[in-house]
């Protein structure tokens, strides 16, 4: 995403709509654009990133946090700065600390943003080596919330979780990926409410509309 386009902070999405009437409210934590934290630039410190995930773990029960979504731009310089990925790993892996009833920690997923690619902006020809080193198939395989992936890596993948008696699926599509159609075909869970996480720049209106139309023709999404 464009630098500075989002205020980098962890937010909670409280799901308390008519769709969940008479059911216990729950939260989904959303972490956007941590690139300046992991790069430790422009006033950012990785300690801020760690503090966010530590807060999520400490407040999981109180806020009934069922799942965590990182929307992408985990780092700023893709594969050219491996130390940024170590910072990201140190922050995100905090979520994996076991909790009562959650032996694998708080379920979470991570999207590939343009700053996570090398070179940036090239989904098809760019490299995502370090993303897949720390957040790849091998790392998540065997975790009960990990659904699967499309292709040879975890750039496009999906997770499954349940909250308040409702089953959800979260589908992650790499930034600017032209594999939108096959990515949406990797699973069919007709009764699951669906979330889509893809770091498309909102200023690219034509791309946003095209992606939405491709997806909406095949499946419907809750959010």
C-alpha angles and dihedrals in degrees: 000000000000110000112259093013092120133041101240108231140118113258134185123229106208110206105208105136134133088269088069098040114157090010127108115270117244137184138227116205115219122199115190131190108345092172096118091047093054092040090044092221137130091029094311123133128189086229086072090056092048090048090056095053091042089054091051091053093045092049100037094108096039094050094032091232107192101176143003125220123196104197096204142263088098090164134016106228106039114218095343093082109044091176090068089060091050088055090050092048092050090053102041096042088064085078089063094066107119117255131186105288090004109082091170094046124239110342112245145166136199130215125212111244126192091260089056091060127081112244094023118243095025109108097167101040101023125098127244098179098137094042088057092042092061103019102026137121095276092055096051100032110115096023108124094231096051110100105182145272143256119241126345100323143033097260088110115031144134139227133203129212139157130219133170092358094306127113119222137190123201116200119199119201121186118248113276091356118164089203092084094122099051090041090060090049097059092091142017116201102162095184098044120097107234135224122190122205116187123145098226115159109247090216088067091075096167091054092047092051093045093050092047093050093049092051098040092054090063108028140008124234133214093206 
